[in-house]
Amino acid sequence: MRECRFRAWDKVEQCWLDPEHFYITGSGDPFTCQQGWYNISCRYELMGTGRYIIVRSTGLLDKNGKEIYEGDIIKVLFSGEKLIYVCEWYNEVGAWVFRGNGEWLMYEDVFEAAEIIGDIHSAPELLETK
């Protein structure tokens, strides 16, 4: 069984939280802790306020061995053409897919050529068509 990994985007500060200060309780509630997990005096903030966007790892890797998360923007070169896709969960097929250019592709279709170039939260401008 693979480890479930998550990351959190802070919509107010416009940045990814340091994974050293981001936790999920046994009941599934995400929270931040600025003093560290095992410090009794840890001041924490539950993350159900709408301030944070929690995304999960797909368990997949791009061509450089970088972990792909939900919402990552990937670049794929097909026959010299640069195509841009977003990683999303697709319920109808029960799998992670890459959507863009009026189509969606399975990981098997792109894994040798896929390269993460950003994500929809920190670099949405990468999705703008030129």
C-alpha positions as CSV (number, residue, x, y, z in Angstrom):
1,M,0.0,0.0,0.0
2,R,1.4,3.4,-0.9
3,E,1.6,6.3,1.4
4,C,-1.1,9.0,1.0
5,R,0.6,12.4,0.5
6,F,-1.0,15.8,0.5
7,R,0.0,19.4,0.2
8,A,-1.9,22.6,1.0
9,W,-2.2,25.9,-0.9
10,D,-2.8,29.0,1.3
11,K,-5.2,31.3,-0.6
12,V,-4.4,34.3,1.6
13,E,-0.6,34.1,1.5
14,Q,-0.6,32.7,-2.0
15,C,2.0,30.0,-1.3
16,W,2.3,26.2,-0.5
17,L,2.5,25.4,3.2
18,D,5.8,24.0,4.4
19,P,5.1,20.3,4.7
20,E,6.9,20.3,8.1
21,H,3.9,22.3,9.5
22,F,1.0,20.6,7.7
23,Y,-0.8,17.6,9.3
24,I,-3.9,15.5,9.0
25,T,-5.4,14.1,12.1
26,G,-6.5,10.5,12.5
27,S,-10.1,11.7,11.8
28,G,-9.1,13.4,8.6
29,D,-9.1,17.0,9.7
30,P,-6.2,19.0,8.2
31,F,-4.4,21.5,10.4
32,T,-1.3,23.6,10.6
33,C,1.1,23.7,13.5
34,Q,3.8,26.3,13.6
35,Q,5.7,25.0,16.6
36,G,6.1,21.4,15.4
37,W,4.0,18.2,15.9
38,Y,5.3,17.0,19.3
39,N,5.5,20.4,21.0
40,I,2.7,20.4,23.7
41,S,2.3,24.1,23.4
42,C,1.7,23.9,19.7
43,R,-0.7,26.5,18.5
44,Y,-2.7,25.1,15.6
45,E,-5.3,26.2,13.2
46,L,-7.9,23.8,11.7
47,M,-7.9,24.2,8.0
48,G,-11.7,23.9,7.3
49,T,-12.0,27.6,7.1
50,G,-11.8,27.8,3.3
51,R,-8.5,29.5,3.4
52,Y,-6.6,26.4,2.2
53,I,-6.9,24.1,-0.8
54,I,-5.8,20.5,0.0
55,V,-4.5,18.5,-3.0
56,R,-3.4,14.9,-3.0
57,S,-0.5,13.1,-4.6
58,T,-1.3,10.9,-7.6
59,G,1.5,8.5,-6.8
60,L,2.7,9.2,-10.3
61,L,6.0,10.7,-11.4
62,D,6.9,13.0,-14.3
63,K,9.8,12.2,-16.7
64,N,12.3,13.8,-14.2
65,G,11.1,11.7,-11.3
66,K,9.1,14.6,-9.7
67,E,5.9,13.6,-7.8
68,I,2.7,14.7,-9.7
69,Y,-0.1,16.2,-7.5
70,E,-3.7,17.0,-8.4
71,G,-3.8,20.3,-10.2
72,D,-0.2,20.1,-11.5
73,I,0.3,21.5,-15.0
74,I,2.4,19.4,-17.2
75,K,4.1,20.0,-20.5
76,V,4.2,17.2,-23.1
77,L,6.1,17.3,-26.3
78,F,4.5,15.4,-29.2
79,S,6.2,15.5,-32.5
80,G,7.9,18.8,-31.6
81,E,4.7,20.4,-30.4
82,K,4.4,21.6,-26.8
83,L,1.0,20.7,-25.3
84,I,-0.2,21.7,-21.8
85,Y,-2.4,19.5,-19.6
86,V,-3.7,19.6,-16.0
87,C,-3.7,16.6,-13.8
88,E,-7.2,15.7,-12.5
89,W,-9.1,12.8,-11.0
90,Y,-11.7,11.5,-13.5
91,N,-14.5,9.6,-11.7
92,E,-15.9,8.0,-14.9
93,V,-12.7,5.9,-15.4
94,G,-11.5,5.9,-11.8
95,A,-8.1,7.2,-12.6
96,W,-5.9,10.3,-12.8
97,V,-6.0,11.9,-16.2
98,F,-4.3,14.8,-18.0
99,R,-6.9,17.2,-19.4
100,G,-6.2,19.9,-22.0
101,N,-6.3,20.7,-25.7
102,G,-9.9,19.5,-25.9
103,E,-9.0,16.0,-24.8
104,W,-7.9,13.9,-21.8
105,L,-5.0,11.5,-21.7
106,M,-4.2,8.6,-19.4
107,Y,-0.8,8.5,-17.6
108,E,0.3,5.6,-19.8
109,D,-0.1,7.9,-22.8
110,V,2.2,10.6,-21.5
111,F,4.5,9.3,-18.7
112,E,7.7,9.2,-20.8
113,A,7.2,12.8,-22.0
114,A,5.3,14.5,-19.1
115,E,7.1,17.3,-17.3
116,I,5.7,19.4,-14.4
117,I,6.0,23.1,-15.2
118,G,3.7,24.5,-12.4
119,D,0.3,24.1,-10.9
120,I,-3.1,25.7,-11.2
121,H,-2.7,27.6,-7.9
122,S,0.7,29.2,-8.1
123,A,1.0,29.5,-11.8
124,P,-2.4,29.6,-13.5
125,E,-1.0,31.8,-16.3
126,L,0.7,28.7,-17.7
127,L,-2.8,27.6,-18.9
128,E,-3.4,30.8,-20.9
129,T,-3.4,30.0,-24.7
130,K,-1.2,32.2,-26.7
